[in-house]
Amino acid sequence: MQSETVTLAPAFTFFPTLKPPNKTLIFHKISVLIITFLAYASFHASRKPPSIVKSVLGPTIESNSSTTQASLDPLNSNSSSTDTGWAPFDGPEGPHRLGELDLAFLSAYSVGMYFAGHVGDRIDLRLFLVFGMIGSGLFTVGFGLGYWFDVHLLWYFLGVQIVCGLFQSIGWPCVVAVVGNWFGKEKRGLIMGVWNSHTSVGNIIGSVVASGVLEFGWGWSFVVPGILVILVGGFVFFFLVVSPGDLGFEAAGKEIEMNENGNGVVNLEKVETEEAVLLETEDSDPSAPIGFLEAWRLPGVAPFAFCLFFSKLVAYTFLYWLPFYIRHTAVAGVNLSHKTAGILSTIFDIGGVFGGILAGYISDAIEARAITSIAFLSLSVPALVLYRVYGSISMFASITLMSLSGLLVNGPYSLITTAVAADLGTQDLIKGNSRALATVTAIIDGTGSVGGALGPVLAGYISTRGWNSVFFMLIASIFCASLFLIRIVRSEIKTKLNEGKWQWTSFMQH
């Protein structure tokens, strides 16, 4: 088992009362959720500064100074000053260079994700996670130091972003694998929907912190979140327990149902015979790490991975460009300040918190992850159109439509990266393999991160032609994401109808 190679966190040596039987399984489950929540929230907080400083580093714009602006932008009534920019991002090619920064980070992140999941299934997840957090924090701080050392070299910023992306790629496979170790499939969608709000919470914290210190110099917008992720990494080192078995509890995720005679029956996934044959071996070892190509061949992994490619393209375009878009798009005829634009962008993430929870709850209630995902994707198209057309009419319209867009865009993104990945990484077809979850998670989110890398850089180039073109790209991506789920949706509908389980009364009783 994986727990044989794991060392227990130091806190359990200093505080023996944290061990069973003094503390129950429920206590440790809640502790794991909180610790991993804080860990990945800090990752996302340190990932947010590039989007906040884009409008400071990029090309100059003139802001209107008027009584109307002062009332609309109470955080900075002196926002009539002209932005000066920061070489090499302040020229006409500035948006392109800023997009290349996003590409450098997210490309390294997506490539590193595949290796991180492979390594994570083979070593101590706690130490590996801490290693990623400290490295990520140090290089986030390193980017900010360019402000005080007056660095204007593009290669420096690209290099820092590449290395930082590699360290950041360690986080997601680790935290999902740890949570998957502690929780079975029962209400997994809802639990992970709530837990996955760390992404949006981290974005909100990062936006508020980076925007709040921006007036002291853009370097602080990187240094403070970078220090934060290092400090949380120390907390993870001392307290995180990777698996229930490390404390003597029974491992979660044994999907056994009881039949009428009281005998245990394995609840096998409904898969095609030829797919099942690919992974069945008589002498399979549940403690042996699953192969990378073997994980790709698991039913459902490839369709959801490519769906996430396009879903994450949309989500990450908003993550990295929304503050810039708000800054350069007048609301009620007024350009907002850097600080206000950064803080206002958190509305999208607040909507995302509710979107992830709602998608998780619905998918648990109807027991259909793909149907839930495609419903959110379909509804997000009119939401984005409405936000683009009417979001600039007033502050109320902007906030309302931005939050609705965040709810619908982040819903399927959250569901696929958590509950779906955990379902696929612990499905019965693997025959109890306890060391496949990080690999499957890395494949799904790594493929999604390739799309996440492509979206922001495309936005950087396309935005010079107008923001309508950017929104068209986002809508086209949502359409492509839906196509990859059609086969699974048909299978889910057919299964529910055949089993007679899909009824409105059961949904209401849930």
N, C-alpha and C positions, 0 to 999 in steps of 0.2 A: 504494500500500500504506500501511497505517497507520504503518509504521515511518518514512515520510518526514516525518512531523510530530513525531517523537519525538526528544528529546535524550538522549544516553547519560548514564547516572548518573555523577556526579563521581568516584567511586572509580576508574573506568577511565581517567580523566585523570591522577590521582595515582599509580595503580598500573598501568602499561601491561602488566605481566606477567599481569594478569587476562584480557587479550584473547587470542583465538585467534592463532596455534596453540599458545601456551603452555598454555592451558587447553582441555580438550576439551568437546564437546557434553554428555557425561554430567556433567562437573563443573558446568556451568552449569545443567543441568536440576535437579540436586540442590540447587544454590544457590537456584534459584527456589522450589523446594518449601519449603526451610527459611525463606526470607525471607517468603514469603506465609503460611506456617504461623504464624510469629511475629506477623505483622501482624494476622491475624484472631483469633488467640488473645488478643492484647492488646485488640482490640475487645470480645471477649466478657468478658474480665476486667473491663473498665470498665463493662460492662452488668450485671454481677452484683450490685453493692452494694445496689440497691433491694430485692432479695429478702432480703438478709441483715439489713437494718435494719428491715424491716417489723415484726418483733416488738418492736423498741425504740420505734419511732414510734407503733405502734398501741395499741389499748385495753389496759388493765392486766390481768394475770392473777396469781393467787397461785400460787407454786411451793411444793411440799412440801419441808420440810427434814427429812431423816432420814438414818440411816446407809446405808439402801438407796440413796438418791439420791446420796450422796457416792461410793459404789462404782460406780454406774451412770454418773455424770457426773464423771469424774476431772479434767476440764478446769476445772471450776468447782464446787468443793464448797460454796461459799458462795452458791449460787444460790437461797437461800431468800428473797432480797429481792424486794420487789414492784416490778414495772415501773412507771415513772412516765409513759411516753408522751411525745409531743411534739405540741403543738397545731399545726395543726388536725386531727391524725390520732388523737388520744387519746380521743375521745368514742365514743358508741355507733355513730356513722356512720363510724368510723375505717376499717374494712375497705373501705367504699365509696370513701372518699377515696383510699386506697392503690391501689385498683383503677383509679381515674381517672388516677392518675399513670402507671400502666402503659399505659392506653389512650392518654394524651397522647403518650408516647414512641413506642409501636408504631404508632399511626396516622400520625404524622409519618414514621416509618421506612418504612412501607409505601407511602405516597404518594411520598416522596422516592426510593424504590427505582426506580419507573418512570422518573423523570426522570434519575436517576443512570446507569442503564444506557444511556439514549438519549445522554447527554452523553459517557459513557465510551467509546462507539464512535467518537467524533469528536475527542477530544483525547488528550493524553499521559496514559496510565493511571497512570504512576508519580507524576506531580505531582498528579493528581486524588486518588489514594489518600492521599498525604501530607497534602493539604489536609483530607481527611475525618478523618484520624487526629488532627491537631493540633486541629481544631475540636471533635471529640468529647472529647478530653482536657481542653480548657479548660472546657467546659461541665459535664463530670463534676466537675471541681474546683469549679466555680461552685455546684453543688448542695450540696457539702459545706461551702462557706463559710457556708451558712445556719445551720450549727451555731454558729459563732463570732460571727456577727452577730445571733444570736438572732432569726432570721426565722421568723415564724409565719403568713405569708401564703400561702394556697393558690395564688394566681395566680403567685407567684414560682416555686414548685416546678414548677407545670404549664408555665410558660413555658420554664424551663430544660430540662425534659424534651422539649418539642417541638423546640427548636432542636438539642438533642443528638441526637434521633432523626433529624433531617435529615442531620446530619453522619455519623451511623453508617450511614445508607443507602448512602453512597458506597462503603463497604468491600467488600461482597460481590460486586457486579458486577465490580469491578476485579480482585479476586484470582482469581475463577473465570475471567475472560477471560484473564488473564496465564497461568494454569496451562493453560488450553485451548490457548493459542498454542504452548506448549512440548511438549505431549503429545498423541499421536494416540489412536486408540480402543483399541489393544492393551492389555489389562489396565487399562483406564481405571477400571473399577469398583474394583478392588483398590487401585490407586495413589491414587485420590481418596478411597477409604474410609479409608485410612491417613492421608492428608493432612487429610481433614475432621475428624479427631479433634481438630483445633485448637479446634473449637467446645467440646467437652467439656473439653479441657485448659484452655482459657481460663476456662470456668466454674469448674473446680476451683481454678485459681490465684486467680481473683477471690473465690471463697468463702473460701479459706484466708487470703488477705491481708485481706479485709474483716472476717472474723471475728477474726483475730489482733489487729487494731488497734482493734476495737470497744470494748474496755474503756477506751481513752483518750478516747473520745467518738466518736459516730457519724459526725461530719464526716470523720474520718481514713479511714473506710471508702470514701469517695468520692475524697478527695484523692490517696491513694497509687495506686490503679488509674488515675486520671486522668493522673498524672505518668508512669506506666508506658507508656501508649499514646502519649504525646507523644515519649518517648525512643525507642520502637520506630519511630515515624514518621520520626525522624531517620535511623535505620539504613536504613529503606526508601529514603529519598531518596538516600542515598549509594551503595547497592549494587544495587537492583532493576533488572533488564533486562526490558523488557516483552515482547519477541518475539525468537525466534532470528535473524530477519533483521537485527535491530539490530547483531548481532555477525558477520554474514556467513554464518550457518548457513542451511540449507534449512528452510523453514517446516514444522512438523509438521501432522498431520491430513489428509494426502492419502491418502484411503482407496482405495488401488489394490491389486487382487489380480492375480496372474499366472495366466493360463490354461495349458493343457497345451502350447500352442505358444509360450509365453514372451511373449505380447502382454499389455500392460497393459489390464485391464478394470476399469471403474469399478463398485464394489460399491454399486449403487443401493438405497435403502431400499424396502421393499415398502409402497407407498402406493396409495391409490385414484386412479384416473385423474383424476377431477374435482378432487381436491386438488392434484395435480401441476400441472394447467393454471393454477391460480391464480398460481403463482410463476414460470412459464417465460416468459422474454422473450429474443428473439434477441440483443439488444445489452446483456445484463446485464453490469454492471461489478463484478468481484469486489472492488474496493476501495471501492465506494460503500456507505455505511451502509444497512442494511435499515430499512424503515419500521416504525413501531410496530404499526400494524394488520396489515401484511404479516407481521410476526413472529408475531402471534397466530394467523394462518391456517396456519402451518406444522403439518404433521401431528404430533399428540401433545402439542403445547404446552398447549392448553386443558385436556385431561383431567388431565395431570400437575400443572398449575397449581392446579386446583380440588381435586385430591387433596391437594396440599401445604397448601392453605387449612385443611383439617381436621386434617392431620397436625401442622402447626405450631401449631395451636390447642392440641393436647394437649401438645406438647413445651414450649411457652412457658408454659403454665399451671404445669407443674412447675418451669420455670426461675424464675418469679417468685413462686411460692407454696409450694414445697416446704419451705424452712426455716421459714416461718410455720406450715405444717401440722404439721411435726415438733414445733415449740415448743409448739403448742396441743393435741397429741395425746399423751397419756401413753404411754410405752413401759414395759411391765411395771409399770404403775401410777404411774410417776414422770414429772413434767414436766422436760424437759432445759433446760439454760441456753441463752441466745442463741448463745454461742460453740459449744457442742457441737452444737446444732441446725444451725448453718451448716456446720460441718465434716462432720457426718453426711450432709448433703444431697449432698455430693460423690460419694457412693456411686452415686447415680443417674447422674451424669456419667461415672464410671468404667465403669459398664455400657454407657453410650452409646459410649464409645471402642471397645469390642469389638463393639458392635452395628453401627457404621458399617463397620468392617473386615470383619466377617463378611458383611454384606449386599453389600458390594462384591465380595468374593471369590466368593460364590455366584452373583451376577448375571453375573460374568465367565465362571464355569464353565459355567453353563447358557445363557448368552447371552440372558437374559430379565430385563430390569429390572422390568417390571410384575409378573410372577409372583413374583419375590423380594419386592417391596414388599407385595403383598397377603398373602403368607404371614406376613411379620412383623406386619402389621397384625392379622391374624386371631388370632395367638398372643398378641398384647399384651392382648387383652380378658380372658382368664382370668388373666393375670399381674396386671393391675390389680385384679381382683376379689380375688385372693388377698392382694395387698398391703394392700388396705383392710381385709379381714376378719381377717387373721392377722399383719399387720405390727407390731401393737402388743403382741403376746404377749411377745416377748423381743427383746433387741438382736440376737441372731443371726438371728431371723426377719425383723426389720426390714431388716437389711443384705442378706440373701439375696434377699428379694423385691423390695427397692428396686433392686438391681443388675439383676435379671432384667427388671424393668419398664423400666429405662433402656435395656437392650440392645435390647428389642423395640420400644420407642417411637421411639428415635433411629435405628434401622436404616434404615427407609424414608425418614425425614426427611433423613438424611445422604445416602442414595443419590439421591434426587430433586434435592436442591439442588446436587449436584456432578456425578456421572457422567451422570445423565439430562439435566440442563441442558446439559452440554457436548455430549452426543450430539445433542440437538435443535438446538443452536446451530451445529453444524458438519456437519449432515447434507448429503448430496450434492445434495438437492433445491435447496439455496441456490446451487448451481453455484459452489462455491468462494468464496463471499462471506466475506471474512476479518474483516468488521466487523459481524457479527450476533450474536456470542457474548454480549457484555455486554448487549445488548438482550433476547435470549431469556432469559438468566439473570435479568435484572431483572424480566421479566414473571412468570416462575415463582416466584421468591422474593418478589417484591412482592405477588403474589396470596396467597402463603402467609403473608406478614407481616400481611395484613389479618386472617386467622384468628388469627395470633399476637397481634394487638391485641385481638381480641374475647375470646379465652379468659381472659386474666388479669382483665379487667374483669368478665366474667360470674362468675368464681370469687369475686371480691370481694363481689358481691351474693348469690350463691347460698350462699356459705359461712355466712352468717348463719342459714340454714335448716338447716344441718347438712352435714357433709362427704360423707355418702352421696349427696346431690344433686349435688355437684361431680363425684364419680366417675361418676355416671350420665351427666352431660353429656359427660365424656371418652369414655366407651364409645360413646355415640351418635355422637360426632364421628368415632371410628374406623370405625364402620359406614358413615357417609357417605363417608369418604375411600376406602373399598374400592369403593363403588359406581362411582366415576368411573374405576376401572381395569378394570372387568369387560370392556369392549369390547376394550381393548388386550390383556388377558390371553388372551381367546379368540383374538385374532389371532396372538399369540405361540405359543400351543399349536398352532394350525392350521399355522402356518409350519414349526414344528419337526417336526411329524408328517409333513408333506408332503415336507420336505427329507430326512427320515430321519436328522437330526443329533442328535436328543434321545435319547441312550441313557445308561444308568447307567454303562457302561464308560467313555464319554468323559468323564463327570464325575469318575470316580475317577482317570483318567489326567491330568486337568488339574492 
